[in-house]
Structures are given as C-alpha cells and as structure tokens.
Amino acid sequence: MFYAVLGCTHGLLMLCPCIYRALFVQFYIYTRVKNVPIIYFSFSGLISCILAIGLALGVTFAVS
C-alpha cells in the first residue's frame, strides 16, 4: 500500500504544476519568459487531468 500512496503523490507532483502552467499560459507568452515549456490543453485534456488529480488525492487519503 505504500507504493500506491507514493505513486499517487508522484502523480500529483507532476500534474499540479502542469495544470498551473497550462492555466496561466498567457502570462508566460505575454512576459516572454524563455526556457519555459508552453503547455496547451484541450478542454477534454484539462478535465481529464483535473479528474486524475482528484482520483490521486482520493487514493492518497483513503489508503494512508
């Protein structure tokens, strides 16, 4: 069960900054920040990423 918590925590640490960067992509384009990957999500991609974060949080809290 430890690895379920560890894997879901790892998934959260990868998905949360990705969503943050995708939601504020206009800031990175407007300020012309260099060496930063620009992430674009379609609507279905954004919804599935938010669902994955919710499921990872649920597994983490339920198992630990």
N, C-alpha and C positions, 0 to 999 in steps of 0.2 A: 504494500500500500504506500510505502514511502516513495516509490518511483512514480506512482500516479500523481502525488502531490508535487513532486519535483518536476515532472513533465508538464503539468498544467501551469506551474509557476513560471517555467521557462517559456511556455507559450504566451503567457500574459506579458512577460518582459519583452517579447518580440512584437506582439500585436499592438500594445498600447502606444508606444512611440510611433508606430506605423500609422495608426489612425490619427494621432495628433498631427503628424506631418501632412497627412492627406487632407485633413480639415482646414489647416492653415497654409495651404499651398500658395495662396495669393500673397501672403506675407513674404515667402521666400522668393517669389517671382518679382514682387514689387521692389524689395530691397536688394535684389540681385546678389543674393548670398551664393558664393562659389563653393565648390566641393561638397554640395549637399544634394543627395538624390531627390528628384521631384517624383512624388508618388501621386498617381491619379487613380481614383476608384470609380467604378460604375456604381449605380445605385444598388444593384444586387450584390456586388462585391462588398460594399460598405455594410449592408445589412447582414451578410453572412459573417463578416469579420466581427461585428458587434455581437452577433449570436455566439460566435466561438469564444469571445471574451466572457460572456455570461455563463456559458457552459463550463469554461475553465474555472471561473470563480466558484460556481456551484460544486464542482467536483472537489476543489481545494477545501472548501468549507465543510462539505459533507464527510470527507474522508479524514480530515485532521481533527 
